[in-house]
Amino acid sequence: MWRRLPPRTAPCIDMSLRIFHMVFIGVSVMLAAFVAAWAGQQYQELHAVSYAVTAVAALASGVGLAFYGAAFQRKTKGL
């Protein structure tokens, strides 16, 4: 007779909301850095002001996110 096997479940990754938030901020900082580098390279080739503005905005966003991540980490250290 056929034996019924228990259903397979996906492995559970236990990650707190705080850690997820920190990972998400880190990925966002890296994305901002890549966008700033790309826009800077495009500005060097095409000399369009929009690329310079994009590079500065992405760089400012990355720096702002890094400061936010540090402040968030200090604030939630005891959690």
C-alpha positions in Angstrom: 0.0 0.0 0.0 1.1 3.6 -0.6 2.5 5.5 2.3 1.7 9.2 2.5 4.7 11.4 3.1 4.4 14.7 5.0 4.3 17.8 2.9 7.6 19.5 2.2 8.0 22.9 3.7 10.4 25.6 2.7 13.3 26.2 5.1 12.3 28.9 7.6 14.7 31.9 7.9 14.3 33.6 11.2 15.2 37.2 10.7 14.0 40.0 12.9 12.4 43.1 11.5 15.4 45.2 12.8 17.9 43.0 10.9 15.8 43.1 7.8 15.6 46.9 8.0 19.4 47.1 8.3 20.0 44.8 5.4 17.5 46.8 3.3 19.3 50.1 4.2 22.6 48.5 3.3 21.4 47.3 -0.1 19.8 50.8 -0.7 23.2 52.5 0.0 24.9 50.2 -2.4 22.3 50.9 -5.1 22.7 54.6 -4.6 26.5 54.3 -5.0 26.1 52.3 -8.2 23.6 54.9 -9.6 25.9 57.7 -8.6 28.9 56.0 -10.4 26.8 55.3 -13.5 25.5 58.8 -13.7 28.9 60.2 -13.2 30.3 58.1 -16.0 27.4 59.1 -18.3 28.1 62.8 -17.5 31.7 62.4 -18.4 30.7 60.9 -21.8 27.7 63.0 -22.7 28.1 66.2 -20.6 24.4 66.4 -20.0 23.5 68.3 -16.8 20.8 65.8 -15.9 23.4 63.1 -15.3 25.4 65.4 -13.0 22.3 66.2 -11.0 21.4 62.5 -10.8 24.9 61.7 -9.6 24.8 64.3 -6.9 21.3 63.3 -5.8 22.2 59.6 -5.7 25.4 60.4 -3.7 23.4 62.6 -1.3 20.8 59.8 -0.9 23.5 57.2 -0.2 25.1 59.4 2.5 21.8 60.2 4.0 20.8 56.5 4.1 24.2 55.6 5.7 23.6 58.2 8.5 20.0 57.0 8.9 21.2 53.4 9.2 23.8 54.3 11.8 21.2 56.3 13.8 18.7 53.4 13.5 21.3 51.0 14.7 22.1 53.1 17.7 18.4 53.6 18.5 17.5 50.0 18.3 20.6 48.5 19.8 18.9 47.2 22.9 16.1 45.5 21.0 
